[in-house]
Amino acid sequence: MSKRLLVTLLVVGLGVCGLQAETLPLVKDILKSPTGYLFTKDEKKALEKLGSEPEVNKFMELFWAKRDPDLNTQVNEFKADFEARVKAADKMFAVGSTPGSLTDRGKVLILLGRPTRASNLPAGAAVQGAQRDTGPYEDRGATEIWVYTKDRLPQGLVKAEEVWAVFIETRVGSNEFILDRTDPRNVAVMKVLADMPEALVKNPKLTEVPRLGLLPGSKAAKPEDLALLDKGEVWPEGALSFVAEGVVSTSLNPVWLYLQLPDAVGPAASVVGRVSKAEGGEVGTFVKDITPLSVSGGRGYEFSIPLDAGNYQLRIALLDAAKNLLVAKTFSFELSGVPETGTVISPFYWGVDVRQEATAHLGDPFNIGGWHVIPRASNAYTSKENLAYFCYILHPTMDENGKADYRVSLAVYKDDKKLNENADQPVNLSQVAPDLWMFGNGLPLSVFRKSGDYVLEVRLRDARANVERTARIPLSITVQ
């Protein structure tokens, strides 16, 4: 080989080595999608260097885990909320062939959520602080102003009490609103949007994705654990159960299960479970140490399992400290899910044993805004007790002053015959979280003068949204 040819090959070789690998199409698609809003500068650089799709998929799995507010749950609440916001933006803000999530309003909604309040100015209206040339938007149309109060944003992100986002319509009737970069009121929100990717990372030091069981705080069950589920039905005399759909948000819609065992059975120390779709196919498994609740008539055990809408079967087993089987039972249930928009009133949850728990988390079983309602699965009550009933309200309809108009009515039935009815009464709601409120009330059971089986019908309605929820609560009353 000649020296000239060798030099040429070396030069070509060095040139090839110096070229930067082309970014994968999958990476380009991710960064151009709404997910691209979430990347920190370092994450974007790291993603662009990846050379294969399996590497990208593994990177993205860790990417979402770093933003998960609770790594001990199967559901990534952040990712679920993000996806719900993307769908909402696409529905509300699409312009021509551009998805709403890729518009300025969509980006602000996705990163900051719903504004605390919003206002609209028609085309031609005077715009405060806009005494200047309008540049290319001389014929601009309407103006939208979104206001975010400090409490709606990550702690420490802003010092001001409010941050404004001012959108202008590029021309009258176009419905294309852009964030007006020339408006000084947008300086703060532009900085907030730039800082949000870093602020949304909850687990920056996470290096691998935790492998969890389906039940919060659990691990995936091993084959020897699952073998216990196949030993047939075990249901002690006097055991009770109660299943309910727990509506908390558009992304958090668990099934709540309450089991009660009589004192004679002894305490359970662990639980093993498997969830399958009704039509077949395993959803997930779990194994976890548990401690009982002290309740009237025995020991109670509560579980909150996050699932999507659908029909399911839950096979569950409780074991004592020696791994003896105390309970093995299958429960079938349906979760209806929560629509992405509109007012939703959850099912009612009721009981006479109500415990206030200041450290409760959203989604905890039978816990409504810090009020833990222990189900009375037997439906047996005495006239000396007070019945409490609660529900959640998601996206309640508010007037211009931020006030809701909710009414409750009660009716009592015996043998399908209505004995008494109270007309609609206005009630107050208590806010639990942004877009989430709760209602709670009580009834002294001393109003029942005779022992017997009754049904208490509770109806809560939103007087503005034409939305209501009715609960029929069975009561077996013993007058004392």
C-alpha positions in Angstrom: 0.0 0.0 0.0 1.4 3.4 -0.9 2.1 6.0 1.7 -0.3 8.4 -0.1 -3.2 5.9 0.0 -2.5 5.1 3.7 -2.6 8.8 4.5 -5.8 9.2 2.6 -7.4 6.3 4.4 -6.3 7.7 7.8 -7.8 11.1 7.0 -11.1 9.6 5.8 -11.1 7.4 8.9 -10.5 10.4 11.2 -13.2 12.3 9.4 -15.7 9.6 9.9 -14.9 9.3 13.6 -15.3 13.0 14.0 -18.9 13.0 12.6 -21.7 13.2 15.1 -24.2 10.3 14.8 -27.5 11.3 13.4 -30.3 11.6 15.9 -32.7 8.7 15.9 -36.1 9.4 14.3 -37.7 8.1 17.6 -35.8 10.7 19.6 -36.8 13.5 17.1 -40.4 12.4 17.5 -40.2 12.5 21.3 -38.6 16.0 21.4 -41.2 17.4 18.9 -44.1 16.0 20.9 -45.6 17.6 24.1 -43.2 15.3 26.1 -40.4 17.5 24.8 -41.7 20.3 27.1 -40.5 18.3 30.1 -36.9 17.7 29.2 -34.1 19.5 31.1 -31.1 20.6 29.1 -29.0 17.7 30.3 -31.7 15.2 29.6 -32.1 16.5 26.1 -28.4 16.2 25.4 -28.3 12.6 26.8 -31.3 11.5 24.8 -29.9 12.8 21.5 -26.7 10.7 22.0 -28.5 7.4 22.3 -27.9 5.1 19.4 -30.8 2.5 19.5 -34.5 2.4 20.2 -34.1 -0.1 23.1 -31.7 2.5 24.7 -34.3 5.2 24.2 -37.1 3.2 25.7 -35.0 2.4 28.8 -34.1 6.1 29.1 -37.7 7.2 28.8 -38.8 4.7 31.5 -36.3 6.3 33.9 -37.3 9.7 32.6 -40.9 9.2 33.8 -39.9 7.6 37.1 -37.8 10.7 38.0 -41.1 12.7 37.8 -43.2 10.2 39.7 -44.4 11.9 43.0 -44.8 8.5 44.7 -42.5 5.7 43.7 -44.3 3.3 46.1 -47.4 3.2 43.8 -47.9 1.3 40.6 -49.4 4.3 38.8 -47.2 7.2 37.9 -49.6 10.0 38.8 -47.5 12.6 37.1 -47.5 10.8 33.8 -51.2 10.1 34.0 -51.9 13.8 34.7 -49.6 14.8 31.9 -51.4 12.6 29.4 -54.8 13.9 30.6 -53.6 17.5 30.0 -52.4 16.7 26.6 -55.7 15.2 25.6 -57.5 18.2 27.1 -55.3 20.6 25.2 -55.8 18.7 21.9 -59.5 18.9 22.4 -59.7 22.6 23.3 -56.9 24.4 21.4 -56.4 22.7 18.0 -55.8 25.1 15.1 -56.2 23.6 11.7 -53.9 20.6 11.4 -51.9 21.7 14.5 -52.8 19.6 17.6 -53.9 21.8 20.6 -51.1 20.4 22.7 -48.5 21.9 20.4 -49.9 25.4 20.6 -48.8 28.1 23.1 -52.0 27.7 25.2 -51.6 23.9 25.1 -48.0 24.2 26.4 -49.0 26.5 29.2 -51.9 24.2 30.2 -49.7 21.1 30.1 -46.8 22.6 32.2 -48.8 24.8 34.6 -52.2 23.2 34.7 -55.5 25.0 34.8 -55.2 28.7 35.7 -56.6 30.0 38.9 -58.8 32.3 36.9 -59.1 33.5 33.3 -60.6 36.4 31.4 -61.2 37.3 27.8 -61.1 40.6 25.9 -62.8 40.8 22.6 -61.1 42.0 19.4 -60.4 45.7 19.4 -60.5 46.0 23.2 -57.9 48.1 24.9 -55.1 46.0 26.3 -53.6 47.1 29.6 -49.9 47.9 29.3 -49.9 47.5 25.5 -49.4 51.2 24.6 -46.9 50.3 21.9 -46.7 49.1 18.3 -48.3 45.8 17.8 -45.8 44.7 15.2 -47.0 41.9 12.9 -50.3 41.7 14.9 -51.9 45.0 13.9 -55.1 43.2 13.0 -55.0 40.9 16.0 -58.2 39.6 17.5 -59.2 38.7 21.0 -57.0 38.5 24.1 -57.0 35.7 26.7 -55.4 36.3 30.1 -54.7 33.3 32.4 -53.7 34.0 36.0 -51.8 31.6 38.2 -51.6 32.2 41.9 -48.4 31.3 43.7 -50.0 28.3 45.4 -50.7 26.7 42.0 -47.0 26.6 41.0 -44.1 24.5 42.5 -42.9 25.9 45.8 -40.1 28.4 45.5 -40.5 28.9 41.7 -41.9 32.4 41.9 -41.8 35.2 44.5 -44.8 37.2 43.2 -48.3 36.3 44.4 -49.5 35.9 40.8 -48.1 35.1 37.3 -50.0 36.2 34.2 -50.0 34.5 30.8 -51.4 36.9 28.1 -52.4 35.3 24.8 -53.3 37.2 21.7 -55.3 36.0 18.6 -53.0 36.4 15.6 -55.9 37.8 13.6 -59.7 38.2 14.1 -61.5 34.9 14.1 -58.4 32.7 13.5 -58.7 31.1 17.0 -54.9 30.9 16.9 -53.7 32.4 20.2 -50.0 32.9 20.9 -48.2 33.9 24.0 -47.4 37.6 23.4 -43.7 37.8 23.8 -43.9 41.6 23.5 -46.2 42.0 26.5 -44.1 42.8 29.7 -46.7 40.9 31.8 -45.5 37.7 30.1 -41.9 38.1 31.3 -42.6 36.1 34.5 -44.5 33.3 32.9 -41.8 32.9 30.3 -39.3 32.3 33.0 -41.6 29.9 34.8 -42.1 27.9 31.7 -38.3 27.7 31.2 -37.8 26.6 34.8 -40.6 24.1 35.0 -38.7 21.1 33.5 -36.2 21.2 36.4 -39.0 21.9 39.0 -41.0 18.9 37.9 -38.2 16.4 38.6 -39.0 14.7 41.9 -36.3 12.0 42.0 -33.2 13.5 40.4 -30.8 10.9 41.8 -32.8 7.9 40.6 -30.7 5.5 38.5 -33.1 2.7 37.9 -36.9 2.2 37.8 -38.3 0.5 40.9 -40.1 -2.8 40.3 -43.2 -2.7 42.4 -46.3 -4.8 43.0 -49.7 -3.6 42.0 -50.6 -2.6 45.6 -49.0 0.7 46.8 -45.9 -0.2 48.9 -45.8 -3.8 47.7 -43.5 -6.0 45.7 -44.5 -8.2 42.8 -45.5 -11.6 44.1 -43.2 -14.6 43.5 -44.4 -18.0 42.2 -44.4 -19.4 45.7 -46.6 -16.5 46.9 -49.0 -17.0 44.0 -49.3 -20.7 44.7 -51.2 -19.7 47.9 -54.0 -18.2 45.7 -54.8 -21.5 44.1 -55.7 -23.4 47.3 -59.4 -22.9 47.0 -61.8 -20.5 48.8 -61.2 -19.8 52.5 -63.8 -17.5 54.1 -64.2 -17.7 57.9 -67.6 -17.5 59.5 -68.4 -13.9 60.4 -66.0 -12.5 57.8 -67.3 -9.4 56.0 -66.2 -7.5 52.8 -67.0 -4.2 51.1 -65.9 -3.1 47.6 -66.1 0.5 46.3 -64.8 2.6 43.4 -62.5 5.3 44.7 -62.9 8.4 42.5 -60.1 10.9 43.2 -59.0 12.4 39.9 -59.1 11.8 36.2 -55.9 9.8 36.6 -56.4 8.2 40.0 -59.4 5.9 40.1 -58.6 2.9 42.4 -60.8 0.1 43.6 -61.1 0.2 47.4 -61.5 -3.1 49.3 -62.4 -3.6 53.0 -62.1 -6.9 54.7 -63.2 -7.6 58.3 -62.3 -10.8 60.2 -63.7 -11.7 63.6 -61.4 -11.7 66.6 -61.4 -15.5 66.7 -59.6 -15.7 63.4 -56.4 -14.0 64.7 -54.5 -11.2 63.0 -53.2 -11.3 59.4 -49.6 -10.4 58.9 -49.3 -10.3 55.1 -51.4 -10.2 51.9 -50.9 -11.8 48.5 -53.0 -10.8 45.5 -53.4 -11.0 41.7 -55.6 -8.8 39.5 -56.8 -10.1 36.2 -59.1 -8.6 33.5 -62.5 -10.2 33.5 -62.0 -11.4 29.9 -58.6 -12.9 30.8 -55.0 -11.6 31.1 -53.1 -10.8 34.3 -52.9 -7.1 35.2 -50.5 -7.4 38.1 -49.6 -9.0 41.4 -48.6 -8.0 44.9 -47.3 -9.2 48.2 -47.0 -7.0 51.3 -46.8 -7.0 55.1 -50.0 -5.6 56.7 -51.3 -4.6 60.1 -55.0 -4.7 61.0 -57.2 -1.8 62.0 -58.9 -2.2 65.4 -62.7 -2.1 64.6 -65.9 -3.0 66.4 -66.4 -6.7 66.1 -62.9 -7.8 64.9 -60.0 -6.6 62.8 -60.2 -4.6 59.6 -57.9 -4.6 56.5 -58.1 -2.0 53.7 -56.6 -1.9 50.3 -56.4 0.6 47.5 -55.5 -0.8 44.0 -55.0 1.7 41.1 -56.5 0.4 37.9 -57.9 1.8 34.6 -61.6 1.6 33.8 -62.8 -1.9 33.1 -64.0 -5.2 34.5 -61.7 -7.1 36.8 -61.2 -10.1 39.1 -59.1 -9.8 42.3 -57.9 -12.9 43.9 -56.6 -12.1 47.4 -55.2 -14.1 50.3 -54.5 -13.0 53.9 -51.9 -15.0 55.9 -50.9 -15.0 59.5 -47.3 -14.6 60.7 -46.7 -18.4 60.3 -47.9 -18.2 56.6 -51.1 -20.0 57.4 -54.0 -19.1 55.1 -56.7 -17.1 56.8 -58.6 -15.8 53.8 -58.6 -16.7 50.1 -61.3 -15.2 48.0 -62.1 -13.8 44.6 -63.8 -10.4 44.1 -65.3 -9.2 40.7 -65.9 -5.5 40.1 -66.1 -2.8 37.5 -64.5 0.6 37.4 -66.3 3.1 35.3 -63.4 5.6 35.1 -63.6 9.3 35.2 -64.1 11.6 32.1 -61.4 14.1 31.4 -63.7 17.1 31.5 -66.9 18.1 33.3 -68.2 17.8 36.8 -68.0 14.3 38.5 -69.5 13.4 41.8 -67.9 10.2 43.3 -69.8 7.4 44.9 -70.7 8.0 48.6 -68.7 6.4 51.4 -70.4 6.0 54.8 -70.0 4.6 58.3 -70.2 5.5 61.9 -66.5 5.0 62.7 -64.9 8.1 61.2 -61.3 9.0 62.1 -59.6 12.2 61.1 -56.1 11.6 59.6 -54.1 14.7 58.8 -51.3 12.8 57.1 -53.6 10.9 54.7 -52.7 10.8 50.9 -55.1 11.1 48.0 -56.2 7.6 47.0 -55.9 6.1 50.5 -58.7 3.7 50.9 -62.0 5.1 52.2 -60.3 8.4 53.0 -62.0 11.5 51.8 -60.1 14.7 52.4 -58.5 13.4 55.6 -61.7 11.8 57.0 -61.2 8.0 57.2 -64.5 6.3 57.0 -64.4 2.7 58.2 -67.1 0.8 56.3 -69.8 -1.0 58.3 -69.9 -4.0 56.1 -72.6 -5.7 58.2 -75.0 -2.7 57.7 -76.0 -3.2 61.3 -76.4 0.0 63.4 -77.9 1.1 66.7 -80.0 4.2 67.3 -77.3 5.6 69.5 -74.9 5.9 66.6 -74.3 8.8 64.2 -74.0 7.9 60.5 -71.6 10.0 58.4 -71.5 10.0 54.6 -68.9 11.6 52.3 -68.1 12.0 48.6 -65.6 13.8 46.3 -66.5 16.3 43.7 -64.2 16.7 40.7 -64.3 20.0 38.7 -67.4 21.4 40.5 -69.2 24.2 38.6 -68.3 27.6 40.0 -69.8 31.1 39.5 -67.8 34.2 38.8 -67.0 34.5 42.5 -65.7 31.0 42.8 -68.8 29.7 44.6 -70.5 26.3 44.0 -74.2 25.7 44.2 -74.8 22.2 45.6 -78.0 20.8 47.1 -78.6 17.6 49.2 -81.8 15.8 49.8 -82.6 12.7 52.0 -85.3 10.1 51.8 -86.0 7.1 54.1 -87.5 3.8 52.7 -88.8 0.7 54.4 -90.0 -2.3 52.2 -89.6 0.0 49.1 -92.1 2.5 50.6 -91.0 6.0 51.1 -91.5 7.0 54.8 -90.0 10.5 54.8 -88.2 13.0 52.6 -86.3 16.2 53.1 -86.3 18.6 50.2 -83.1 20.1 48.7 -81.0 21.9 51.1 -77.9 24.0 50.1 -74.6 22.6 51.4 -71.0 23.8 51.5 -68.1 22.0 49.8 -64.5 21.9 51.2 -61.6 22.1 48.8 -59.1 19.2 49.1 -56.8 19.9 46.1 -56.9 21.9 42.9 -60.1 20.9 41.0 -61.0 18.4 43.9 -63.6 19.2 46.6 -65.4 17.1 49.1 -68.8 17.0 50.7 -69.6 15.4 54.1 -72.6 15.3 56.4 -74.1 13.3 59.2 -77.4 11.8 60.5 -78.1 10.8 64.1 -79.7 7.4 63.9 -81.9 8.3 66.9 -84.4 9.6 64.3 -85.4 6.0 63.8 -88.0 5.1 66.4 -88.5 1.5 65.5 -86.0 -1.3 64.9 -85.9 -2.7 61.4 -84.3 -2.6 58.0 -84.3 0.7 56.2 -82.7 2.4 53.2 -81.4 5.9 53.4 -81.4 7.6 50.0 -78.9 10.5 49.8 -78.9 12.7 46.6 -76.3 15.4 46.0 -76.7 17.6 42.9 -74.8 20.4 41.2 -77.6 22.9 40.6 -75.6 24.5 37.7 -74.2 21.5 35.9 -77.2 19.2 36.0 -75.0 16.5 37.6 -76.0 14.4 40.5 -75.1 11.3 42.5 -77.6 9.2 44.5 -76.6 6.7 47.2 -78.9 4.1 48.7 -77.5 3.2 52.1 -78.9 0.0 53.7 -79.4 0.4 57.5 -80.4 -2.4 59.8 -81.4 -0.4 62.9 -81.6 -1.7 66.5 -83.3 0.9 68.7 -81.7 1.2 72.1 
